[in-house]
Amino acid sequence: MRAIGRHILVNGIKEREETKSGLLLSEDDTRMFRYIKGVVLSVGDEIDKISEGDIIYYDKANSHLVNVDGEQLSVVRYDNVVMVE
């Protein structure tokens, strides 16, 4: 399976979020974050600045979830990527 056009297939990364003072944030608290982190699994043929294996931050409100072989992945448009690590 591969992404086409300006789409990116991403596997979200679940991290333990913590404040500067060391307090762990609950899952409910982290749902308020607009941008989330993920590993790029596949990149569409119209994208040249992002590669498979890159870690990106993307707008979760503008991504779509798909179920592939029992695993929940996100499909993200290139325009909704805000950072690459």
MOTA-V136834 format. One line per field, one symbol per residue. ss: DSSP state (H for helix, E for strand, - for the rest). burial: # if it has 9 or more other C-alpha atoms within 8 Angstrom, else .. A space follows every 10 residues. Layout:
BEGIN
ss = ???
burial = ???
END
This chain:
BEGIN
ss = ------EEEE EE-----E-- ---E--HHHH ----EEEEEE EEE------- ----EEEEEH HHEEEEEE-- EEEEEEEHHH EEEE-
burial = ..##.##### ##.....#.. ....#....# .....##### #####.#... ##.######. ..#....... .#######.# ##.#.
END
